[in-house]
Amino acid sequence: MQADSSAGALVPAAGFSDQDRAAVYSAIETRRDVRDQFLPKPVPDDVLGRLLGAAHAAPSVGFMQPWNFIVVRDAAVRNAAWQAFSRANEEAAGMFPDDRKGLYRSLKLEGIRKAPLSICVTCDPDRAGPVVLGRTHNRRTDVYSTVCAVQNLWLAARAEGVGVGWVSIFHDQDIREILGIPERIEIVAWLCVGYVEELYCEPELAVKGWRQRLPLEDLVFQDRWGDRDPIA
């Protein structure tokens, strides 16, 4: 049976209008990791649906779409996750030199409790079977694909005026037990999601002196490692 060619119809590949292009770059440049400034205002279901739809539209190696999204609204579940984070966060503070510990502890990381909902993003390595197109020589491309879904959600949230914070400081097993995630599933991100009144003009960690943005020209090479690209 011949495949229906209409299902694979092509669309023009022209660039966006000046206004639409500017909106895309604005979302990229003003996206921030929100750590503490969430409002209690709930995120409507239609907005959440658009954010998840944007995440699900992400590219994935072999079109394997390895992601799942666990939407967490229950306050007791979020508090259990915060407890897990708090234990790991105290451990993390002890890993930094003495002259950095004070600054580390001053960075408020209250998103899990303040944001009205969280989304745990996971990766299923078996989603497309044992052999996946494009993953034959790099098994981690399933996780890379899942991170693309996180970025899509983040940019869509910026367009919606919704803040997102990525929490990564926890023991994997703690979150696995809290949410009942099977051992074979990889936890990629815990995202705090909610409205905020304002965002930092620059990344918060830069504003508070933790680390500054690196110059792009130091990061771009041409043809070979270490050869500077004069265009950057």
Legacy VTK file of the C-alpha trace (Angstrom):
# vtk DataFile Version 3.0
C-alpha trace
ASCII
DATASET POLYDATA
POINTS 232 float
0.000 0.000 0.000
1.361 3.400 -0.946
1.782 5.894 1.900
-0.442 8.953 1.978
1.851 11.727 0.730
-0.393 14.417 2.200
0.700 13.381 5.700
4.231 14.488 4.831
3.340 17.691 3.035
6.028 20.349 3.146
5.641 23.931 4.311
7.658 26.995 3.296
10.975 27.376 5.102
11.099 31.161 4.915
12.245 33.086 7.967
9.811 34.754 10.334
8.637 38.331 10.077
10.781 40.887 11.885
8.273 41.008 14.753
7.995 37.245 15.140
11.753 36.773 14.911
12.298 39.418 17.583
9.795 37.645 19.841
11.687 34.357 19.547
15.016 35.968 20.416
13.401 37.930 23.234
12.133 34.698 24.808
15.628 33.205 24.549
17.444 36.232 25.930
15.062 37.018 28.805
14.422 33.454 29.996
15.479 33.106 33.620
15.820 30.337 36.184
13.329 31.419 38.865
14.434 30.324 42.309
12.291 32.154 44.849
9.930 34.745 43.359
6.859 32.626 42.596
3.347 33.882 43.271
0.608 31.594 44.662
-1.590 32.317 41.606
-2.508 28.984 39.964
-1.456 28.172 36.411
-4.641 27.601 34.340
-5.049 24.213 32.709
-5.065 25.697 29.200
-1.726 27.429 29.820
-0.248 24.260 31.308
-1.520 22.349 28.297
0.269 24.725 25.940
3.507 24.407 27.900
3.358 20.611 27.805
2.438 20.739 24.112
5.517 22.874 23.435
7.669 20.391 25.351
6.207 17.484 23.400
7.004 19.288 20.127
10.734 19.127 20.895
13.116 17.354 18.530
14.231 13.869 19.536
16.816 11.519 18.121
15.117 8.814 16.059
11.803 10.557 16.899
11.829 8.404 20.023
10.081 11.050 22.192
11.502 9.565 25.405
9.951 12.061 27.814
7.202 11.835 30.402
5.884 14.720 32.498
4.666 14.202 36.069
2.595 17.248 37.055
2.800 17.711 40.831
0.215 19.972 42.453
-0.304 18.204 45.799
1.244 20.295 48.588
2.238 17.223 50.608
4.112 15.727 47.663
5.859 19.030 46.945
6.818 19.353 50.600
8.313 15.853 50.575
10.366 16.863 47.536
11.453 20.040 49.317
12.604 17.997 52.294
14.680 15.826 49.949
16.117 18.933 48.316
16.924 20.533 51.691
18.945 17.520 52.820
20.914 17.463 49.570
21.320 21.241 49.573
22.986 21.157 52.991
25.334 18.458 51.717
26.096 20.587 48.661
26.949 23.628 50.787
29.685 21.629 52.462
31.319 20.853 49.111
32.253 24.469 48.375
35.302 26.312 49.727
34.761 28.301 52.921
34.785 31.619 51.061
31.866 30.451 48.904
29.700 28.707 51.499
28.124 31.902 52.803
27.149 33.091 49.325
25.816 29.638 48.461
23.581 29.543 51.523
22.309 33.066 50.776
20.877 31.927 47.433
17.222 31.226 48.145
15.888 28.057 46.565
12.274 28.029 47.674
10.589 27.288 44.360
9.403 23.807 45.273
7.256 25.154 48.109
6.322 28.538 46.615
5.396 27.589 43.048
1.815 26.281 42.700
2.969 23.269 40.705
6.028 21.317 39.711
6.756 19.133 36.695
9.135 16.205 36.964
10.528 15.436 33.511
11.782 11.905 32.949
13.410 9.912 30.167
12.376 6.395 29.122
15.417 4.763 27.461
13.272 1.933 26.091
10.613 4.101 24.443
11.643 3.247 20.876
13.003 -0.266 21.420
16.545 -1.643 21.737
17.877 -0.089 18.501
17.026 3.537 17.776
17.915 5.463 14.643
20.657 7.950 15.547
21.277 6.416 18.977
23.288 3.405 17.846
26.638 4.962 18.782
25.670 7.395 21.539
23.297 6.005 24.137
22.877 9.387 25.858
20.990 10.987 22.986
17.708 9.996 24.650
18.561 12.270 27.591
19.780 15.032 25.268
16.418 14.854 23.517
14.582 15.119 26.829
16.551 18.247 27.701
15.334 19.748 24.407
11.784 19.222 25.711
12.721 21.058 28.920
14.068 24.007 26.929
10.954 24.122 24.745
8.759 24.243 27.840
10.935 26.954 29.370
10.762 29.212 26.313
7.021 28.695 25.957
6.625 29.583 29.630
8.533 32.827 29.072
6.134 33.698 26.242
3.200 32.995 28.579
4.626 35.122 31.402
5.173 32.015 33.528
8.340 31.457 35.519
10.272 28.189 35.612
13.004 27.022 37.979
15.091 23.888 37.451
15.874 22.029 40.681
18.716 19.515 40.367
19.942 19.259 43.959
18.499 16.024 45.304
19.320 12.367 45.587
17.741 10.588 42.656
16.364 7.790 44.820
14.496 10.232 47.074
12.494 11.692 44.181
12.059 8.234 42.669
10.394 7.008 45.861
8.264 10.121 46.349
6.817 9.925 42.819
6.885 6.145 42.323
9.214 6.340 39.307
10.473 2.936 38.066
14.192 2.242 38.346
14.678 2.011 34.582
13.335 5.550 34.054
15.853 8.383 34.311
14.927 11.562 36.180
16.070 14.541 34.119
14.558 17.643 35.737
12.319 18.871 38.529
10.767 22.110 37.274
8.991 24.602 39.531
6.311 26.403 37.514
4.303 29.482 38.393
3.649 33.143 37.741
6.116 35.828 38.853
5.783 39.602 38.993
9.248 40.382 37.644
12.411 38.717 36.404
16.059 39.617 36.820
17.518 41.569 33.895
20.486 39.188 33.971
20.739 35.619 35.307
20.326 35.679 39.084
23.635 33.931 39.725
25.399 36.667 37.742
23.517 39.444 39.572
24.448 37.957 42.966
28.087 37.438 42.078
28.237 33.653 41.841
29.405 33.473 38.238
29.395 35.716 35.148
28.509 34.964 31.545
31.513 33.881 29.507
32.407 35.861 26.363
31.048 34.103 23.274
34.264 34.746 21.355
36.141 32.551 23.841
33.836 29.612 23.123
33.670 29.488 19.303
36.291 27.661 17.257
36.592 27.281 13.495
37.333 23.941 11.828
39.583 22.656 14.645
39.572 22.776 18.451
41.322 25.908 19.645
41.280 27.758 16.328
39.368 30.983 16.938
36.429 31.880 14.735
36.829 35.564 13.745
33.081 35.891 13.130
32.024 35.343 16.771
LINES 1 233
232 0 1 2 3 4 5 6 7 8 9 10 11 12 13 14 15 16 17 18 19 20 21 22 23 24 25 26 27 28 29 30 31 32 33 34 35 36 37 38 39 40 41 42 43 44 45 46 47 48 49 50 51 52 53 54 55 56 57 58 59 60 61 62 63 64 65 66 67 68 69 70 71 72 73 74 75 76 77 78 79 80 81 82 83 84 85 86 87 88 89 90 91 92 93 94 95 96 97 98 99 100 101 102 103 104 105 106 107 108 109 110 111 112 113 114 115 116 117 118 119 120 121 122 123 124 125 126 127 128 129 130 131 132 133 134 135 136 137 138 139 140 141 142 143 144 145 146 147 148 149 150 151 152 153 154 155 156 157 158 159 160 161 162 163 164 165 166 167 168 169 170 171 172 173 174 175 176 177 178 179 180 181 182 183 184 185 186 187 188 189 190 191 192 193 194 195 196 197 198 199 200 201 202 203 204 205 206 207 208 209 210 211 212 213 214 215 216 217 218 219 220 221 222 223 224 225 226 227 228 229 230 231
